[in-house]
Amino acid sequence: EYDKVLSDLDKIIQLDPLNSSAYYLKSLTYYKKNDNNNAKVSFKKYTELLNSCNFQLFYLEYLLNKNSSKDLNNVLTKINQFYIYGNESQRIIKCKIYIELKEYSKAKLALDYILLCEFKYISYFIQEHPDFWSYLYKVNEIDTNDFTKFGIVDEFSKYMYKEHGVYFVLNLTNLNSELCQFQESDINSLSGLVISSKNGNLRLVLPILNNYDYNYLICKMNVKKILSKNCFIKFSNYQEGYILKHKDISKLEGLGWIEYQTSIYGLQFSIEINSIEMQIEYIRFGNNVNTITYFPDMSFMSYLSLDFHKFYSSVPETFKDKFFSRKEMENLLDLKDILNSL
């Protein structure tokens, strides 16, 4: 399928030889094919066509030089010279480079800044880098904590709860074995396992959790299919409830993994699902910018551009739903129009 993408991109370049985005995508495609020589050729052409530096360039340069400490340090130097205050893309690339260089203390510092703004990127660093994860577990002294009363027993769940306030609902299976029938695997989840309302109905009662700042309840969920117009999702504490009905849920169906922020807060909650096939991975407390926060497809995050959850309408068919950034794709010509003009 990558050969088809390369063929499509060559047609774009034939009609628009100065299209830098086409060369960017060619380089990414060759990289995914493990053809670094051709990837670097396309990368060189991409840099020649740019009017100025951007973080997509630095990210691609990082990917193509992951095995060279010298080249990675050169990329770091360029990024620091191109510094933009508060730019999350810059911090993401720097964190990835520090991890590759095994400079974990610097990587942790960069990661902490990232998570202040964009919590969704946590899995981008934890899942792919077990050595870095081991460092975080040790330096944060996670093993000194006992969270068994919450059903939290494994190291990763301990770390996520202590450091980031994330409570995986799968922990409930350690408190109530009957819930094991609702667990299923999902590669786009942090832990690899989630709770699913397989028959459309499910009620989860969560333990009393820490929420000292009284932030809003946020739930990471994936609404797959509405089974009835009488469907609802109800988040409740002892004092109030927050209900999503059919009109609200229909807007969430098929979006994939999202964080949904409610308008209620407290310490203990229940979640009731009726007539919906959906998955829940975790709950946490916080204040997101938007009610809905989209999550990228984890299977493609390791090599695509940094703005994962948006993509342009003219992305080659092979990469549909793989979350190329709109900004990086905006110069591409529509493939349908190109093919019609040949």
C-alpha positions as CSV (number, residue, x, y, z in Angstrom):
1,E,0.0,0.0,0.0
2,Y,2.9,2.4,0.5
3,D,3.9,2.0,-3.1
4,K,0.5,3.2,-4.0
5,V,1.0,6.3,-1.8
6,L,4.3,7.0,-3.4
7,S,2.8,6.7,-6.8
8,D,0.0,9.2,-5.8
9,L,2.6,11.6,-4.4
10,D,4.7,11.4,-7.5
11,K,1.6,12.5,-9.5
12,I,1.2,15.4,-7.2
13,I,4.8,16.4,-7.7
14,Q,4.5,16.0,-11.4
15,L,1.7,18.6,-11.5
16,D,3.2,20.8,-8.7
17,P,7.0,20.4,-8.5
18,L,7.2,23.0,-5.7
19,N,4.8,21.2,-3.4
20,S,6.8,20.8,-0.2
21,S,4.1,18.8,1.6
22,A,4.3,16.1,-1.0
23,Y,8.0,15.6,-0.4
24,Y,7.4,15.6,3.3
25,L,4.9,12.8,2.9
26,K,7.2,10.9,0.6
27,S,9.9,11.1,3.2
28,L,7.5,9.8,5.9
29,T,6.4,7.0,3.6
30,Y,9.9,5.8,2.8
31,Y,10.7,6.0,6.5
32,K,7.8,3.7,7.3
33,K,9.1,1.3,4.6
34,N,12.5,1.3,6.3
35,D,14.0,2.9,3.2
36,N,16.0,5.6,4.9
37,N,18.1,6.4,1.9
38,N,15.2,7.5,-0.2
39,A,13.6,9.0,2.9
40,K,16.6,11.3,3.2
41,V,16.6,12.2,-0.5
42,S,12.9,13.3,-0.2
43,F,13.7,15.1,3.1
44,K,16.5,17.1,1.4
45,K,14.1,18.2,-1.3
46,Y,11.6,19.1,1.3
47,T,14.1,21.3,3.2
48,E,15.1,23.0,-0.1
49,L,11.5,24.0,-0.8
50,L,10.8,25.5,2.6
51,N,11.0,29.2,3.1
52,S,11.7,28.9,6.9
53,C,12.1,26.2,9.6
54,N,9.2,24.5,11.2
55,F,8.7,21.8,13.7
56,Q,7.5,19.3,11.1
57,L,11.0,19.6,9.6
58,F,12.6,19.0,13.0
59,Y,10.4,16.0,13.7
60,L,11.2,14.4,10.4
61,E,14.9,15.0,10.8
62,Y,14.6,13.4,14.3
63,L,13.0,10.3,12.8
64,L,15.6,9.9,10.1
65,N,18.5,10.3,12.6
66,K,17.3,8.3,15.6
67,N,20.4,6.1,15.6
68,S,23.0,9.0,15.6
69,S,23.6,10.8,18.9
70,K,25.6,13.5,17.0
71,D,22.8,14.2,14.6
72,L,20.2,14.2,17.3
73,N,22.2,16.7,19.3
74,N,22.3,18.8,16.1
75,V,18.5,18.7,15.9
76,L,18.3,19.8,19.5
77,T,20.6,22.8,18.7
78,K,18.4,23.8,15.8
79,I,15.2,23.5,17.9
80,N,16.6,25.7,20.6
81,Q,17.6,28.3,18.1
82,F,14.1,28.2,16.7
83,Y,12.5,28.5,20.2
84,I,8.9,29.6,20.5
85,Y,7.6,30.0,24.1
86,G,4.8,27.6,25.0
87,N,5.0,25.6,21.7
88,E,4.0,22.0,22.5
89,S,5.4,20.6,19.3
90,Q,8.9,21.8,20.3
91,R,8.6,20.1,23.7
92,I,7.3,16.8,22.2
93,I,10.3,16.6,19.8
94,K,12.8,17.5,22.5
95,C,11.3,14.9,24.8
96,K,11.6,12.2,22.2
97,I,15.2,13.2,21.4
98,Y,16.2,13.2,25.1
99,I,14.6,9.7,25.4
100,E,16.6,8.4,22.4
101,L,19.8,10.0,24.0
102,K,18.8,8.3,27.3
103,E,18.9,11.7,29.0
104,Y,15.9,10.8,31.1
105,S,15.9,13.6,33.6
106,K,15.7,16.2,30.8
107,A,13.0,14.1,29.1
108,K,11.0,14.0,32.3
109,L,11.2,17.8,32.6
110,A,10.0,18.2,29.0
111,L,7.2,15.7,29.5
112,D,6.0,17.4,32.7
113,Y,5.6,20.7,30.8
114,I,3.7,18.9,27.9
115,L,1.3,17.2,30.3
116,L,0.3,20.6,31.8
117,C,-1.3,21.4,28.5
118,E,-1.9,18.2,26.6
119,F,-2.5,15.1,28.8
120,K,-3.3,13.0,25.7
121,Y,0.4,12.8,24.8
122,I,1.3,10.8,27.9
123,S,0.9,7.4,26.0
124,Y,3.1,8.7,23.2
125,F,6.1,8.5,25.5
126,I,5.1,5.8,28.0
127,Q,4.0,3.0,25.6
128,E,6.9,3.1,23.2
129,H,9.8,3.6,25.7
130,P,9.8,1.0,28.5
131,D,13.2,2.1,29.7
132,F,12.0,5.7,30.2
133,W,8.9,4.3,31.9
134,S,11.1,2.3,34.3
135,Y,13.0,5.5,35.1
136,L,9.8,7.4,35.9
137,Y,8.6,4.7,38.1
138,K,11.9,4.7,40.1
139,V,12.5,8.4,40.3
140,N,8.9,9.1,41.5
141,E,9.2,6.3,44.2
142,I,6.0,4.7,43.0
143,D,6.8,1.4,44.8
144,T,6.4,3.1,48.2
145,N,2.7,3.5,47.7
146,D,-0.1,1.1,48.5
147,F,-3.3,1.6,46.4
148,T,-4.8,-1.8,46.9
149,K,-8.0,-0.3,48.4
150,F,-8.6,1.2,45.0
151,G,-7.9,-2.1,43.2
152,I,-4.7,-0.6,41.9
153,V,-2.0,-3.3,42.0
154,D,0.2,-3.1,38.9
155,E,3.1,-0.7,38.5
156,F,1.8,1.3,35.5
157,S,-1.6,1.9,37.2
158,K,0.1,3.0,40.4
159,Y,2.2,5.5,38.4
160,M,-0.7,6.9,36.5
161,Y,-2.8,7.3,39.6
162,K,-0.1,8.8,41.8
163,E,1.5,11.1,39.2
164,H,-1.4,12.0,36.9
165,G,-4.6,11.2,38.8
166,V,-5.7,8.7,36.3
167,Y,-7.9,5.8,37.5
168,F,-8.2,2.9,35.1
169,V,-11.7,1.5,35.4
170,L,-10.1,-1.9,34.8
171,N,-8.8,-1.7,38.4
172,L,-12.4,-2.4,39.4
173,T,-12.0,-6.0,38.3
174,N,-9.6,-6.4,41.3
175,L,-12.4,-5.3,43.6
176,N,-15.3,-7.1,41.8
177,S,-14.3,-10.2,39.8
178,E,-17.7,-10.2,38.1
179,L,-16.6,-7.2,36.0
180,C,-13.9,-9.4,34.4
181,Q,-16.5,-10.5,31.8
182,F,-16.6,-6.9,30.5
183,Q,-12.8,-6.4,29.9
184,E,-11.4,-6.5,26.4
185,S,-8.1,-5.5,24.7
186,D,-7.6,-2.3,22.7
187,I,-4.3,-1.3,21.2
188,N,-5.3,2.4,21.4
189,S,-5.6,2.4,25.2
190,L,-2.8,3.2,27.6
191,S,-2.9,-0.1,29.5
192,G,-4.0,-2.3,26.6
193,L,-7.2,-3.4,28.4
194,V,-10.5,-1.5,28.8
195,I,-14.0,-2.1,30.1
196,S,-16.7,-2.6,27.5
197,S,-20.5,-2.5,27.8
198,K,-20.7,-5.5,25.4
199,N,-24.5,-6.0,25.8
200,G,-25.3,-2.3,25.9
201,N,-25.8,-2.0,29.6
202,L,-23.3,-1.5,32.4
203,R,-23.0,0.2,35.8
204,L,-19.7,0.9,37.5
205,V,-19.3,2.1,41.0
206,L,-16.0,3.8,41.6
207,P,-14.1,4.0,44.9
208,I,-13.6,7.2,46.7
209,L,-10.7,8.9,44.8
210,N,-8.5,11.9,45.5
211,N,-9.8,15.2,44.1
212,Y,-8.4,17.7,46.4
213,D,-8.7,20.6,44.0
214,Y,-12.3,19.7,43.2
215,N,-11.8,19.6,39.4
216,Y,-14.4,18.3,37.0
217,L,-14.9,14.6,36.3
218,I,-13.3,13.6,32.9
219,C,-13.9,10.2,31.3
220,K,-12.0,8.6,28.5
221,M,-14.4,6.7,26.4
222,N,-15.2,5.3,22.9
223,V,-18.8,5.3,21.9
224,K,-19.0,2.6,19.2
225,K,-22.7,2.0,18.5
226,I,-26.0,3.3,19.8
227,L,-28.5,0.5,20.3
228,S,-31.6,2.4,21.1
229,K,-33.0,5.9,21.1
230,N,-33.6,5.4,24.8
231,C,-29.8,5.3,25.4
232,F,-28.1,7.3,28.1
233,I,-24.8,7.7,29.9
234,K,-25.2,8.9,33.5
235,F,-22.3,10.1,35.7
236,S,-23.4,10.5,39.3
237,N,-22.0,11.4,42.7
238,Y,-23.9,11.6,46.0
239,Q,-25.3,15.0,45.3
240,E,-25.9,15.4,41.5
241,G,-25.9,13.7,38.2
242,Y,-24.7,14.5,34.7
243,I,-26.7,12.7,31.9
244,L,-26.0,12.4,28.2
245,K,-29.0,11.4,26.2
246,H,-29.5,10.2,22.6
247,K,-29.0,13.7,21.1
248,D,-25.7,14.2,22.9
249,I,-24.5,10.6,22.4
250,S,-25.2,10.6,18.7
251,K,-22.5,13.3,18.3
252,L,-20.0,11.1,20.1
253,E,-20.8,7.9,18.1
254,G,-17.9,6.8,15.9
255,L,-15.4,9.5,17.1
256,G,-13.1,6.9,18.5
257,W,-11.4,7.5,21.8
258,I,-12.1,10.9,23.4
259,E,-11.9,12.5,26.8
260,Y,-15.3,13.8,27.8
261,Q,-15.4,16.5,30.5
262,T,-18.5,16.7,32.6
263,S,-19.6,19.7,34.7
264,I,-19.7,17.8,38.1
265,Y,-17.0,17.2,40.6
266,G,-16.7,15.2,43.8
267,L,-14.8,12.2,45.3
268,Q,-16.9,9.1,44.4
269,F,-18.9,8.5,41.3
270,S,-20.9,5.8,39.5
271,I,-21.2,5.5,35.7
272,E,-24.3,4.0,34.2
273,I,-24.5,3.0,30.5
274,N,-27.8,2.0,28.8
275,S,-28.3,0.7,25.3
276,I,-24.9,1.7,24.0
277,E,-21.9,-0.4,22.9
278,M,-19.0,1.6,24.2
279,Q,-15.6,1.3,26.0
280,I,-14.3,3.1,29.0
281,E,-10.6,3.3,29.9
282,Y,-10.2,5.7,32.7
283,I,-11.6,8.6,34.7
284,R,-9.6,11.5,36.1
285,F,-10.2,15.0,37.4
286,G,-9.2,18.1,35.6
287,N,-10.1,21.2,33.5
288,N,-9.7,20.6,29.8
289,V,-10.0,23.5,27.3
290,N,-12.9,21.7,25.5
291,T,-15.7,19.4,26.6
292,I,-14.4,16.8,24.0
293,T,-10.7,16.1,23.6
294,Y,-9.9,13.8,20.7
295,F,-7.2,11.1,20.9
296,P,-5.0,10.0,18.1
297,D,-4.7,6.5,16.7
298,M,-1.8,5.1,18.8
299,S,-0.7,2.6,16.1
300,F,0.4,5.5,13.8
301,M,1.6,8.1,16.3
302,S,5.2,7.0,16.2
303,Y,5.9,8.4,12.8
304,L,3.2,10.8,11.6
305,S,3.1,14.5,12.1
306,L,2.6,16.1,15.5
307,D,-1.0,17.4,15.1
308,F,-2.5,14.0,15.2
309,H,-6.3,14.3,15.4
310,K,-6.8,16.6,12.4
311,F,-6.4,15.6,8.8
312,Y,-6.9,17.2,5.4
313,S,-9.5,15.9,2.9
314,S,-6.8,15.2,0.2
315,V,-4.8,12.7,2.2
316,P,-3.9,9.7,0.0
317,E,-6.4,6.9,0.6
318,T,-3.8,4.7,2.2
319,F,-3.4,7.2,5.0
320,K,-7.1,8.0,5.5
321,D,-8.0,8.1,9.3
322,K,-4.3,8.0,10.2
323,F,-4.4,11.6,11.5
324,F,-2.0,13.6,9.4
325,S,-2.2,17.3,10.5
326,R,-4.4,19.7,8.5
327,K,-1.6,22.3,8.7
328,E,0.9,19.9,7.1
329,M,-1.5,18.7,4.4
330,E,-3.0,22.1,3.4
331,N,-0.8,22.5,0.3
332,L,-1.6,19.1,-1.2
333,L,-3.8,19.1,-4.3
334,D,-6.9,17.0,-4.2
335,L,-6.0,13.6,-5.6
336,K,-9.3,13.2,-7.3
337,D,-8.8,16.4,-9.2
338,I,-5.3,15.4,-10.1
339,L,-6.3,12.0,-11.4
340,N,-9.1,13.5,-13.4
341,S,-6.7,16.0,-15.1
342,L,-4.2,13.3,-16.2
